[in-house]
Amino acid sequence: MVRLCFLFFIICSSFFSSQKRDSAELISEVTIDAYRKPASYITSTKSVSVVSKELLNQNIPERMLESINQVAGARMEERSPGSYRISVRGSTLRSPFGVRNIKVYLDDFILSDASGNTYFNLISPELINRMEIYKGPEGGDFGAATGGTLLLQTRSSENRSAHLSAGSYGTFNQSFDVSKQAGNHFFEIFQNYYRTDSYRAQSAVERKQIFLKDRFQYSTKGTLNAMVLWSDLDYETPGGLTLDQMYSDRRQSRPATTTLPGAKEQNAGIRNKMILAGLSHQYNLTPEWSHFVLLQGSYVDFENPFITNFENRFERNFAWRTHLTYEKKWNNLALAWRLGFEGGVNTIFIKNYDNKRGSEGNAQNFDRLQNSSGFYFISQKVNFGEKLFTDLSLSLNYNRYQWEKLFPVVESGNVHFKNQWLPNIGLTYLIGKGFSVRAKIGKGNSSPTNEEIRSSNQEFNFSLVPEYGWNKEIAVRKQFGNLFFVEAGYFDFRMKNAIVRRQNEKGQEFFMNQGGTIQKGVEVLLESKKINLQNTFFSHFKLRLSGSFYQFEFENYKQGNTDFSGNDVTGVPSTTVNSLLNFVFFNKLSVDYSHFYTSKIPLNDANSVWAESTLIGNIRFGFPVKIEKTDMDVYLQIQNLYNSEYVLGFDTNAFGNRFYNPAAKRSFIAGVKVNF
């Protein structure tokens, strides 16, 4: 792969003199939204990566894994189809599945609940038109999280399209999208249906989704946004295998033992229905002053037939956000000041039964949990002479919960975590056009989620406390002419009271605070423009190369009489290198050739079991077809091009060494996207 990249560097250089200015935006001129705090990428003080529509096209219909994994410092894992984890700088230490310790927003709206859990797998990749990934704590703008923040954005321009695809293992996907400006309204209607039998036994997936939004510009000063998202996800969970079981039959689900039934026998899976609706309002009071307010609510119906029980969860969520902004520009000075609040309440009713082959049996435990959280924040941006850019923010965060045992015993109580002040300071200096250096320091805090306070062992854990830590980083961004963009950064994050996952002999999980972590790393990105090679056969070329190089270790971590201090942090590879090469032939045929290298991974805290390193290749062929006013993109995607045997998501610290969830061998997806 290195030789191939070097070869194309030479090719690019030979055509440099004839390179014409691309009509597309320069990389250094990309604007980030930062939740209504726009800034150019080159001058931003944030540790942020932008996932463009071009990168999102690398995804297969069920997930956003391919595009997220092209970002240095971000990693998405798939334990089984439909069951995902997202890690930003190793933040999945405590996540057996799902997204925790990362805030997620969809346009103006908040996908994460008040406890910090996000049902990310309910979102169709095709709904998302752009993504911003913020790495590390951003407490002054987004509140309590030590991992990072994801801002997902839907379409903001007119579009009429339909998509149909099919592929290996019974995969079928259909969607349509209509986005249109009609007078003062910009509306979008999106619908998606997806299903697959998947590679392993007991791993079928079915997802249905409808998304509606309306942006109403009712005056020159005011805009009202409305949104409704409905999603219905049903996926089977095959369970983890031991190494011997994986070598014996990669496609089997977790088999039965002498004491416990298997995943297929118990019809193990997740059935998750959610509806989310909200309103947001932006009003410009004067040329300098503006006000924003958001109100939203959601309902979740969650079922989880598991090996040892059948769990029902009914969740009600309510959230709000408001801020007052002042902006003023003078000759050599620009000021932006913001004062606001974001809060939420999550009420969850949990019912556990015996699992009778996928149906409810005798009652085990009924509990209720209500989590309330929020943060007051103030931020100030001051730019001096278009050279020095500063961003100072501070938030006061609170988190508390009330718990009730309803059956078979009746008890109740409440826990209030200590309020946390979270400061963030960022500085960027523009050395020259397209060349900046930045420095940042900030504190992060992350409280236990509902699923950690009351985990699958059906016990409340009142001893859990939030994890917290300070993050420091420096970075440089450089645009080389109109051809290449390079970014390199170093960070040092020290976390205390790290929340780690454990499993009992039944495979039920529980969590505890254990010491801390020392997390140091370097992240790099090299990206080229789309280079016009002035050649009919080999028309265009583009390169993207990213890498993460980490040294993550436990600190003051003892388990009984065993000291794990100095061990590598579980589940985090020390090195990941990802590349995407785009070729265009005959000004028509587009070829995206991507690679994902992951170094070996420690699978338990003792570092006694490691996963081997992997190199996975994907390729996508796209060919545009135009029929009168209709544009079509006919494509073929080949996943796992080299037919490797690998695991895309491990069950770390699994009891009985059931770490392994084998990923699919080589697979194919063919489809057509039609723009009307």
C-alpha positions, 0 to 999 in steps of 0.5 A: 500500500505504501508503494502504491501511494508513493507511485501516485504521489509521483503521478500527481507531481508530474501533472502539478504544472497543468493542474487547474483550479478545482471548482470545489471548495478548498479543504482549508476553506471548509466551514464547520457548524459547531452547533451554530458557532460557524468557523473556517476549518483552518482557523477553528480551535476545535479538534474536529474532522469533517465527514463529507458526502464523498466519504459517506458514499463509502458506507454500505446501507446498514452502517456508517462504519466505513466513513467514520473509520476514515477519520483519525481518532474515530473508530466504529465497530460492529459486534454483529449487524445492527450492533455498533460501538463508536470510539473516539480516542478509545472511549469504548472501554465501558461500552459493550454495545451502543454509543456512550460517553459521546454526545450525538446531535441530529441537526439542531436536535439531541439524540443522546438521552439525559444519561448519555446513551445514544441509539445510533443504530436507529439512524439510516446512513443515507439520511446523513449528508454531512458529519462533524466529529469532535474529538475529546472533551468539549464541555463548554459547548456540548456538556459532560462527555470525555470521549467526544461529540458527533454532529449529524447533518441532513440535507440543506439543498434541494434533492429528489432521489431514490436508491435501490440495492441488493447484495450478499446474504439476502441484503436488500435496501430501498430509500427515497428522499425529497428535499425542496424549497417551497416559498418560505419552507424548506422541507425534507421527506426521507424513507428507508427500508433495509434488511439482511440475513447477514453472515452468521446464524442468528444475525438477521436485521430489518430496519424501517425509517421515516424522517420529516423536517420543515425549515420555515423562514417566516421572516427575515429575522426568524426561522422555525425548524420542525422534525419527526423521526420514526425508526423501527429496528429488529436485529438478532444477536448471535453472541460471542464465540471462543477462539476454538468455536470461531475456528471450528465454525465462523458462522455459528451463533453462540452455542448452548452449554451444560448450564445455559441455552444458546443464542439461537435457541433463545431467539436472542436479539434487539427490537427497538422502536423510537419516535423523536419529535422537536421544534427549534426557533432562531430569532435575530433580535437585533443585528448583534443579538440573537436567541435560540430555543429547542424543545423535543421529546421521544419515546422508546420501546425496547425489547431484548431477549437475551440468554438468561432473561427477556428485558422490556424497556419503555423510555420517555425523554424530554430535552431542551436547549436555549442560548443568547448570542451576541456578535460584533465586528470591528476593523481588526476585532471580532467578538462572539459571546454566548450564554445558555443552558441544555438539559434533559430528563430520561424516565425508563421503566425496566421489566425483566422476565424469564426468556422462553425462546424469545417470549416473556416467561415468569417475572424476574425484576421490575424497576424504574429509573429517572435520570436528570442532567444538564449544563449551564454554559458561557463561551466567548470567541475573540478573533484578533486581526484575522490572525489569532483566534480564541475560544474560551468556554465554561460550563456547570454540569449536573447529573442525578437520578432517582431509582425504584425497585417495584418487584419482587421487593419495593425500595426507592432512593436517589443519587446526586453526583457532584456538580462539575465545572468544565472549562475549555480554552482553545487558541489558533494562530494563522501563520499564513494563508492555509497554515495554522497552529492551534493549542487546546486544554479542557476538562471532561466529565462523564456520568454513568449511563442508565445501562451502567447504573442498572445493568443486565445483572438487574442490580442497581450499582450505587457505588459508580461515580463519574469519570473525569479528566484533563485533555491537552493537545497541540496541532498544525494544519497546512494547505500546500498550494491547491493540491494537498492538505496536511494535519497533525496533532498530539494529545495527552488525556489523563482520566480518573475513576475510569468506568470499566466493564465486567461479566459474570458467569451468565454473560451478564454485565456490570460496571465499576470504577477502576483507577485511571488511564493515561492516553497519549496519541498522535493523529495525522491526515493527508488529503489531496484535491481531486486532481484533473490529470488532463487525460481521457483514460486516467481522468482524475485522482484523489488521495486520503490517508489518515492514521492514529498512533496511541499509547494508552495505559491503565494507571493505579488499576488494581483488581483484587491482588492483581495490579494492571497498572501499565497495561494497555487499555483494553479494546484500543489498537495502538495503530490504525492507518486508513486510506482512500484512493479515488480514480476516475477513468474516461471521465465516467468510471469512478473507483474508490479503493480503501484500506483499513489497517488495525494493529493488535488489540488487547481483549482483556484488562490483564493483556493476556489475550490479544487479537491479531492485526488486520488489513481489510480492503474495500472497493467501489465502482460507480458509473453515471448514466443520464437519461433525459433529465434523470441522473443515475449512479450505478455502482458495485461495492465489494466489501472485504476484498481480500476475503480476510477472516477477521473480527470487526467488534470484540466482546472485551473482558468477556467471561469464558473468553467469548471475545469473538464476533466474526465479520463477514467474508467477501461480500457484494452489494450492487445498486442504483441511485437515481436523481430526478 
